[in-house]
Amino acid sequence: MASLSAATATAAAAATRLLPSAYTSAASLSYRPSVSLGSLRSSPLLSRIFLPQNSARRLSTGRIGYSTASPPKCAASDPEQLKSAREDIKELLKTKFCHPIMVRLGWHDAGTYNKNIEEWPQRGGANGSLRFEIELKHGANAGLVNALKLLQPIRDKYSNVTYADLFQLASATAIEEAGGPKIPMKYGRVDVSGPEQCPEEGRLPDAGPPSPASHLRDVFYRMGLNDKEIVALSGAHTLGRSRPDRSGWGKPETKYTKDGPGAPGGQSWTAQWLKFDNSYFKDIKERRDEDLLVLPTDAVLFEDPSFKEYSEKYAADQDAFFKDYAEAHAKLSNLGAKFDPAEGFSLDDIPSKGQPEKFVAAKYSTGKRELSDAMKQKIRAEYEGFGGSPDKPLQSNYFLNIMIVVAVLALLSSLIVN
């Protein structure tokens, strides 16, 4: 298995390009440019992932703190560990402001999918292959080693979580924690076992093509996505910023980026570039603020008739955008994945540990006779009178005592009547 061992300081610095934080210096997905347009390294859109390759840039483990030396886990994730990992990711997002690069990480792992190839893992997709050096060195993935650095302690802590699940969990959680919609995710993705199973370079899109609309369709149609999903996913540019010294796009600094968070500088697509909303579509449509970035592949969303239909809709209706985005993100995160169990599982179906059993009076009926509603209410009133509640069980056997008292009183009443 390949590993990322002992990078030079120059390589580590070159890789740190994509996040508004101390660890990642730009904020989103990146492009491989045409000769005339340069490259975009900071954008949370899959179609802007490629960067120019630099033969002098090399990534390895010692200096960057990430290793793939341990054997990969080729089985489903443990649901409890995955749920705990989600809480750790939330804390990471609060301190590192790494939402954009986490979105990018999940999308890059899934975005190599080719719907015309049936075999796994040759078809690419969300299979954890991005953890291997050979794929990390693809031009599109420059800088994503920083996302791996941030997630590796969580992976070490929860060793029964696959990388494929962890990448997609981080991506969806980043959207949700930035104020975006809840993504209907499922988990249980199986990891590829070695670097020989990584997809070849070239499956991710270029930037600045002669025909932006045609290029977007060529790439995303190959993944099985449609025009609505292309536009909805483009809305993730509401997160992130671009830096001209690293991508060739944007301003060195604007009023929105001069103070960070994270390393200051760059140009964002939106004023609040760590908040997920529909302002991306509004700002592109209006183009009134010269401090906000608009790229050719952004502009085409309001120029192409089919794209424009959805862009206009999302600019006017954030709820519609959130709904379509959540569906498109979930679909993208499943591309090419092999699940174990085959149907996957949802973290929302896993109950939290330590929840007290709710009080149900009928549970304490004897024999085959059901307690009357009046008796249930009476028992419940007595139960709550001693400090119990439907969501808080009593700490001692008060309920048994109540039943004994009721039984004794009933016996005495019967004797007196007789």
C-alpha positions as CSV (number, residue, x, y, z in Angstrom):
1,M,0.0,0.0,0.0
2,A,1.2,3.4,-0.9
3,S,1.7,6.0,1.9
4,L,2.5,9.6,2.1
5,S,5.9,9.7,3.7
6,A,8.3,12.5,4.6
7,A,7.3,15.5,2.4
8,T,9.6,18.5,2.2
9,A,8.5,21.8,3.7
10,T,8.0,23.1,0.2
11,A,5.7,20.3,-0.7
12,A,3.6,20.8,2.4
13,A,3.3,24.5,1.7
14,A,2.3,23.9,-1.8
15,A,-0.4,21.5,-0.7
16,T,-1.9,24.0,1.7
17,R,-4.1,25.8,-0.7
18,L,-7.8,25.2,-0.2
19,L,-9.2,26.3,3.1
20,P,-10.0,29.4,5.1
21,S,-8.2,28.2,8.2
22,A,-4.7,27.9,9.7
23,Y,-4.4,24.5,8.1
24,T,-6.0,25.1,4.7
25,S,-5.5,28.5,3.1
26,A,-8.2,28.5,0.4
27,A,-11.8,27.5,0.7
28,S,-13.2,25.3,-1.9
29,L,-12.8,23.1,-5.0
30,S,-10.2,23.8,-7.6
31,Y,-9.7,23.9,-11.4
32,R,-7.1,22.8,-13.9
33,P,-7.1,25.8,-16.1
34,S,-6.8,26.4,-19.8
35,V,-3.7,28.2,-21.0
36,S,-5.4,31.5,-21.0
37,L,-7.4,31.3,-17.8
38,G,-5.1,30.0,-15.2
39,S,-6.3,27.7,-12.5
40,L,-8.8,27.9,-9.7
41,R,-7.8,26.0,-6.5
42,S,-10.5,27.3,-4.2
43,S,-14.1,26.3,-4.9
44,P,-16.5,23.8,-3.4
45,L,-17.8,22.7,-6.9
46,L,-16.7,19.4,-8.3
47,S,-16.4,20.9,-11.8
48,R,-13.6,23.2,-10.6
49,I,-11.3,20.7,-9.1
50,F,-8.2,20.5,-11.3
51,L,-5.0,22.4,-10.7
52,P,-1.9,22.7,-12.9
53,Q,0.5,19.9,-12.2
54,N,3.9,20.9,-10.9
55,S,6.6,18.3,-11.3
56,A,8.4,19.8,-8.3
57,R,5.5,19.2,-6.0
58,R,5.7,15.9,-4.1
59,L,3.6,14.7,-1.2
60,S,4.7,12.2,1.5
61,T,3.9,11.5,5.1
62,G,6.5,12.5,7.6
63,R,6.1,16.3,7.3
64,I,2.4,16.4,6.6
65,G,1.3,14.0,9.4
66,Y,-0.8,11.6,7.3
67,S,-0.1,8.0,6.6
68,T,-1.8,5.1,4.8
69,A,0.6,2.5,6.1
70,S,-2.0,0.6,8.1
71,P,-4.1,-2.0,6.2
72,P,-7.4,-0.5,5.0
73,K,-10.7,-1.7,6.3
74,C,-12.7,-3.4,3.6
75,A,-16.0,-3.7,5.3
76,A,-18.8,-1.5,6.5
77,S,-18.3,1.1,9.1
78,D,-19.4,0.6,12.7
79,P,-22.6,2.7,13.1
80,E,-21.9,3.8,16.7
81,Q,-18.3,4.8,15.8
82,L,-19.5,6.7,12.8
83,K,-22.1,8.6,14.8
84,S,-19.4,9.6,17.3
85,A,-17.1,10.6,14.5
86,R,-19.8,13.0,13.3
87,E,-19.7,14.8,16.7
88,D,-15.9,15.1,16.4
89,I,-16.2,16.5,12.9
90,K,-18.6,19.2,14.2
91,E,-16.1,20.3,16.8
92,L,-13.4,20.3,14.1
93,L,-15.5,22.6,11.9
94,K,-16.0,25.0,14.8
95,T,-12.3,25.5,15.4
96,K,-10.8,25.2,12.0
97,F,-13.5,26.7,9.7
98,C,-12.7,23.9,7.3
99,H,-16.2,23.5,5.8
100,P,-15.2,24.2,2.2
101,I,-12.3,21.8,2.0
102,M,-14.4,19.0,3.6
103,V,-17.1,19.5,1.0
104,R,-14.3,19.3,-1.6
105,L,-12.9,16.1,-0.2
106,G,-16.1,14.2,-0.3
107,W,-16.9,15.4,-3.8
108,H,-13.4,14.6,-5.2
109,D,-13.6,11.0,-3.8
110,A,-17.0,10.5,-5.4
111,G,-16.6,12.6,-8.6
112,T,-14.4,10.1,-10.4
113,Y,-17.4,7.9,-11.1
114,N,-18.1,6.7,-14.6
115,K,-21.6,5.4,-15.1
116,N,-20.5,3.5,-18.2
117,I,-18.2,1.2,-16.2
118,E,-20.0,-1.5,-14.2
119,E,-17.2,-3.1,-12.2
120,W,-16.2,-1.9,-8.8
121,P,-13.8,-0.2,-8.1
122,Q,-12.9,0.4,-11.7
123,R,-15.9,2.6,-12.1
124,G,-14.5,5.1,-9.5
125,G,-16.7,6.9,-7.1
126,A,-17.0,7.1,-3.3
127,N,-14.6,4.3,-2.3
128,G,-11.9,6.0,-0.2
129,S,-9.3,5.8,-2.9
130,L,-8.4,9.5,-2.4
131,R,-6.4,8.6,0.7
132,F,-3.6,7.1,-1.5
133,E,-0.7,9.2,-2.6
134,I,-1.0,8.3,-6.3
135,E,-4.5,9.9,-6.4
136,L,-3.6,12.7,-4.1
137,K,-1.0,13.7,-6.6
138,H,-3.5,14.2,-9.4
139,G,-3.6,17.8,-10.4
140,A,-7.2,18.2,-9.3
141,N,-6.4,17.1,-5.7
142,A,-3.5,19.4,-4.8
143,G,-4.1,20.6,-1.3
144,L,-6.5,17.9,-0.3
145,V,-3.8,16.4,1.9
146,N,-4.7,19.2,4.3
147,A,-8.2,17.8,4.7
148,L,-6.7,14.3,5.3
149,K,-4.5,15.8,8.0
150,L,-7.5,17.3,9.8
151,L,-9.5,14.0,9.6
152,Q,-6.8,11.5,10.3
153,P,-6.9,11.9,14.1
154,I,-10.7,11.2,13.9
155,R,-10.0,8.1,11.7
156,D,-7.3,6.9,14.2
157,K,-9.8,7.3,17.0
158,Y,-12.6,5.4,15.2
159,S,-10.7,2.7,13.4
160,N,-13.8,0.8,12.4
161,V,-15.0,3.7,10.2
162,T,-14.1,3.4,6.5
163,Y,-12.4,6.3,4.7
164,A,-15.1,6.3,2.1
165,D,-17.7,6.9,4.8
166,L,-15.6,9.4,6.7
167,F,-15.0,11.6,3.6
168,Q,-18.7,11.7,2.8
169,L,-19.7,12.2,6.4
170,A,-17.4,15.2,6.7
171,S,-18.7,16.7,3.5
172,A,-22.4,16.4,4.4
173,T,-21.8,17.5,8.0
174,A,-19.9,20.6,6.7
175,I,-22.9,21.6,4.6
176,E,-25.3,21.2,7.5
177,E,-23.1,22.9,10.1
178,A,-22.7,25.9,7.7
179,G,-26.5,26.4,7.8
180,G,-27.4,24.3,4.8
181,P,-30.0,21.6,4.4
182,K,-29.9,18.2,6.1
183,I,-28.5,15.7,3.6
184,P,-30.3,12.4,3.4
185,M,-27.1,10.3,3.7
186,K,-26.6,6.6,4.0
187,Y,-23.4,4.9,5.0
188,G,-21.7,1.5,4.9
189,R,-19.3,2.3,2.0
190,V,-16.5,-0.2,1.4
191,D,-12.9,1.1,1.0
192,V,-10.7,0.1,-1.9
193,S,-7.7,-1.9,-0.6
194,G,-4.7,-0.4,-2.4
195,P,-3.4,2.3,-4.7
196,E,-3.6,0.0,-7.7
197,Q,-7.4,0.4,-7.4
198,C,-7.3,4.2,-7.7
199,P,-8.9,5.7,-10.9
200,E,-6.6,7.1,-13.6
201,E,-6.1,10.9,-13.7
202,G,-8.4,12.9,-15.9
203,R,-11.9,12.1,-14.7
204,L,-12.4,15.4,-13.1
205,P,-13.3,18.6,-15.0
206,D,-11.1,21.3,-16.4
207,A,-11.7,25.0,-15.8
208,G,-12.0,27.8,-18.3
209,P,-13.0,25.5,-21.2
210,P,-14.0,27.1,-24.6
211,S,-17.6,26.1,-23.9
212,P,-18.4,26.1,-20.2
213,A,-21.9,24.8,-20.5
214,S,-20.9,21.9,-22.8
215,H,-18.0,21.0,-20.6
216,L,-20.1,20.9,-17.4
217,R,-22.5,18.6,-19.1
218,D,-19.8,16.3,-20.5
219,V,-18.4,15.8,-17.1
220,F,-21.5,15.6,-15.0
221,Y,-23.6,13.6,-17.5
222,R,-20.8,11.0,-17.3
223,M,-21.6,10.7,-13.6
224,G,-25.3,10.3,-14.3
225,L,-26.2,13.8,-13.1
226,N,-28.6,16.2,-15.0
227,D,-28.9,20.0,-15.6
228,K,-30.9,20.6,-12.4
229,E,-28.3,18.7,-10.3
230,I,-25.4,20.6,-12.0
231,V,-26.9,23.9,-11.1
232,A,-27.9,22.9,-7.6
233,L,-24.4,21.6,-6.8
234,S,-22.9,24.8,-8.3
235,G,-24.7,26.5,-5.4
236,A,-22.1,25.2,-3.1
237,H,-19.9,28.1,-4.3
238,T,-21.8,30.0,-1.6
239,L,-18.9,28.6,0.5
240,G,-15.3,29.4,-0.2
241,R,-12.9,31.9,-1.7
242,S,-10.1,32.0,-4.4
243,R,-6.6,33.3,-4.1
244,P,-4.9,34.8,-7.2
245,D,-1.4,33.9,-6.1
246,R,-2.4,30.2,-6.1
247,S,-5.2,29.9,-8.6
248,G,-4.9,32.8,-11.0
249,W,-8.4,33.9,-10.1
250,G,-9.7,36.6,-7.8
251,K,-8.3,39.5,-5.9
252,P,-5.6,39.3,-3.2
253,E,-8.0,40.6,-0.6
254,T,-11.5,42.1,-0.3
255,K,-13.5,43.7,2.4
256,Y,-15.1,40.2,3.0
257,T,-11.8,38.3,3.3
258,K,-9.2,40.6,4.8
259,D,-10.0,39.4,8.3
260,G,-10.3,35.7,7.7
261,P,-11.4,33.5,9.5
262,G,-8.3,31.5,9.0
263,A,-5.6,33.0,6.8
264,P,-6.9,36.3,5.5
265,G,-7.2,37.2,1.8
266,G,-8.6,35.9,-1.4
267,Q,-11.9,36.7,-3.1
268,S,-15.1,34.9,-2.3
269,W,-18.2,34.3,-4.3
270,T,-20.4,35.6,-1.5
271,A,-20.2,38.1,1.3
272,Q,-20.7,35.4,4.0
273,W,-18.5,32.8,2.5
274,L,-18.8,30.3,5.4
275,K,-22.6,30.4,5.4
276,F,-24.6,28.1,3.2
277,D,-27.6,29.8,1.6
278,N,-28.8,30.9,-1.9
279,S,-26.8,34.2,-2.0
280,Y,-24.5,32.6,-4.7
281,F,-27.3,32.7,-7.2
282,K,-28.5,36.2,-6.2
283,D,-25.0,37.7,-6.4
284,I,-24.2,36.1,-9.8
285,K,-27.5,37.3,-11.2
286,E,-27.0,40.9,-10.0
287,R,-23.3,41.3,-10.3
288,R,-23.4,44.5,-8.4
289,D,-20.5,43.9,-6.0
290,E,-17.0,44.0,-7.6
291,D,-15.6,42.4,-4.5
292,L,-17.4,39.1,-5.3
293,L,-16.0,36.6,-7.7
294,V,-17.8,35.4,-10.9
295,L,-16.1,32.8,-13.1
296,P,-17.1,31.7,-16.6
297,T,-18.6,28.5,-15.3
298,D,-20.6,30.6,-12.8
299,A,-21.8,33.1,-15.3
300,V,-23.0,30.4,-17.7
301,L,-25.6,29.3,-15.2
302,F,-27.6,32.4,-16.1
303,E,-26.6,32.3,-19.8
304,D,-27.5,28.8,-20.8
305,P,-31.3,28.5,-21.2
306,S,-31.6,25.2,-19.3
307,F,-29.3,26.2,-16.5
308,K,-30.9,29.6,-16.2
309,E,-34.3,28.1,-15.5
310,Y,-33.0,26.5,-12.3
311,S,-30.7,29.4,-11.4
312,E,-33.6,31.9,-11.5
313,K,-35.6,29.5,-9.4
314,Y,-32.9,29.1,-6.7
315,A,-32.2,32.8,-6.6
316,A,-35.8,33.5,-5.8
317,D,-36.6,30.5,-3.5
318,Q,-34.0,29.3,-1.0
319,D,-36.2,26.4,0.2
320,A,-36.3,25.1,-3.4
321,F,-32.6,25.3,-3.6
322,F,-32.0,23.5,-0.3
323,K,-34.4,20.7,-1.3
324,D,-32.7,20.1,-4.7
325,Y,-29.2,20.6,-3.3
326,A,-29.8,18.0,-0.5
327,E,-31.0,15.5,-3.1
328,A,-28.1,16.2,-5.5
329,H,-25.5,16.0,-2.8
330,A,-26.8,12.7,-1.5
331,K,-26.8,11.3,-5.0
332,L,-23.3,12.5,-5.7
333,S,-22.0,11.0,-2.4
334,N,-23.3,7.5,-3.4
335,L,-21.8,7.4,-6.9
336,G,-19.8,4.2,-7.5
337,A,-20.0,3.2,-3.9
338,K,-20.3,-0.5,-2.8
339,F,-22.3,-0.7,0.4
340,D,-22.2,-3.3,3.2
341,P,-25.0,-3.9,4.1
342,A,-26.1,-3.6,0.5
343,E,-28.8,-1.1,1.3
344,G,-26.6,0.9,3.6
345,F,-27.7,2.5,6.8
346,S,-28.7,5.9,8.2
347,L,-27.3,7.4,11.3
348,D,-30.7,8.8,12.1
349,D,-31.9,5.2,12.7
350,I,-29.4,4.6,15.4
351,P,-30.7,5.4,18.9
352,S,-28.5,7.3,21.3
353,K,-27.0,5.3,24.1
354,G,-28.2,5.8,27.7
355,Q,-31.7,7.0,26.9
356,P,-34.1,6.2,29.8
357,E,-37.1,4.0,29.1
358,K,-40.3,6.0,28.9
359,F,-43.1,5.3,31.4
360,V,-45.9,3.2,29.9
361,A,-48.5,2.3,32.5
362,A,-50.0,-0.5,30.4
363,K,-46.7,-2.3,30.6
364,Y,-47.4,-3.1,34.3
365,S,-50.7,-4.9,33.6
366,T,-50.9,-8.4,35.0
367,G,-52.1,-11.5,33.2
368,K,-54.1,-10.8,30.1
369,R,-56.2,-8.0,31.5
370,E,-55.4,-4.5,30.2
371,L,-55.6,-1.7,32.7
372,S,-58.5,0.8,32.2
373,D,-57.7,4.3,31.1
374,A,-58.8,5.6,34.5
375,M,-56.4,3.3,36.3
376,K,-53.5,4.2,34.0
377,Q,-54.1,7.9,34.7
378,K,-54.2,7.2,38.5
379,I,-51.0,5.2,38.4
380,R,-49.3,7.8,36.3
381,A,-50.4,10.6,38.7
382,E,-49.0,8.6,41.6
383,Y,-45.8,7.9,39.7
384,E,-45.2,11.5,38.8
385,G,-46.1,12.5,42.4
386,F,-43.0,10.6,43.6
387,G,-40.8,12.4,41.1
388,G,-41.1,10.3,38.0
389,S,-42.0,11.4,34.5
390,P,-42.5,9.8,31.1
391,D,-38.9,10.7,30.2
392,K,-37.3,10.2,33.5
393,P,-37.5,6.8,35.3
394,L,-37.6,6.8,39.1
395,Q,-34.2,6.0,40.7
396,S,-35.7,3.4,43.1
397,N,-38.6,1.0,43.3
398,Y,-41.2,3.7,44.1
399,F,-43.5,2.2,41.4
400,L,-43.6,-1.2,43.1
401,N,-44.3,0.5,46.4
402,I,-47.2,2.4,44.9
403,M,-48.6,-0.8,43.5
404,I,-48.3,-2.5,46.9
405,V,-50.1,0.4,48.6
406,V,-52.9,0.4,46.0
407,A,-53.3,-3.3,46.5
408,V,-53.4,-3.1,50.3
409,L,-56.0,-0.3,50.1
410,A,-58.1,-2.3,47.7
411,L,-57.9,-5.3,50.1
412,L,-58.9,-3.2,53.1
413,S,-61.7,-1.6,51.2
414,S,-63.0,-5.0,50.2
415,L,-62.9,-6.3,53.8
416,I,-64.7,-3.2,55.1
417,V,-67.4,-3.5,52.5
418,N,-67.8,-7.2,53.3
